[in-house]
Amino acid sequence: MQLVNAREAKHAPGRPKADKLDSVWLAKLTEKGLLRPSFVPPHEVRVLRDYTRMRTDLTRERTRYRSRLEKLPEDLLIEVSAVASSLATASARDMVEALIAGQRDPALWPNWHAAG
């Protein structure tokens, strides 16, 4: 038994790919060497690929959430660059946590060091 790409079976001579009689037709094409088997990587490689895809997805999600977090102060007309170089700094995190807690007065935010 072998795994075959459906695209190859579709372009094989004969009839178009259908449903019920396909298994017999595909078996005959495979016996005659008209279908090339697909590469199936070893289990360890498949697991590594799964982890790589998961890491890529998590990195993409983290970037998306950071972008949303950077937009929050901008929507409130707060210039983060006056407080910190990025939202990853402690003072910027404290500012965001104070905003989430409902504190709107910048003078009461912990670690607030306004420029100017």
Secondary structure as GFF3:
##gff-version 3
##sequence-region A 1 116
A	DSSP	alpha_helix	6	10	.	.	.	ID=ss1
A	DSSP	alpha_helix	22	31	.	.	.	ID=ss2
A	DSSP	alpha_helix	43	75	.	.	.	ID=ss3
A	DSSP	three_ten_helix	80	82	.	.	.	ID=ss4
A	DSSP	alpha_helix	90	100	.	.	.	ID=ss5
A	DSSP	three_ten_helix	106	108	.	.	.	ID=ss6
###
